[in-house]
């Protein structure tokens, strides 16, 4: 169990400690294994076959529904309009630009309609979906932010890390661009700042729940990407 005392001990030896840095550190090795996952290198270097890219995107699209629901819960539990505006704007991007990238990918790589409408989700995809829905239904605002920080920060970090090959398929480049642009960087920075702030007012039990949700979300990210990596 991770406690506020653990955080306090870690923070005591640092000049400008940030809760989100500590949460990332206690989520190792899953955090680094996800950010540095070979799937992202294969994708960015053009080594992922079209069918494999489409299969990955089909599994990833399975998170759009529970993720938009989680954001909706976060909007409802946010302490005020300032947070609701930022989260609402991100919801708009997710349901427009990102959704269109998925749909164009399915069309370009001829994913059958039956697969789009009733995908055969991997067990790891289903487990992650269940976690997102559970956090959305039962989590307080800080727990919701914790899940959002993981899902968005991990994607920002891998997108910033990879080196793109020349001649990359436009839709692969578009997928990277969605997670490597100034607006997305600003959103992740905002999420981190708000989680750092929200955690300050939590009691010990709520603080532990937040930390455990963060770690569990990172673990689900790693398990998902391990599962979708072509063998």
Secondary structure as UniProt FT lines:
FT   HELIX           4..12
FT   TURN            15..16
FT   HELIX           19..26
FT   TURN            27..29
FT   HELIX           30..35
FT   HELIX           38..44
FT   TURN            45..46
FT   HELIX           50..77
FT   HELIX           81..93
FT   HELIX           94..98
FT   HELIX           99..108
FT   TURN            109..110
FT   HELIX           113..117
FT   HELIX           123..138
FT   HELIX           141..161
FT   TURN            166..167
FT   HELIX           170..178
FT   HELIX           182..200
FT   HELIX           204..228
//
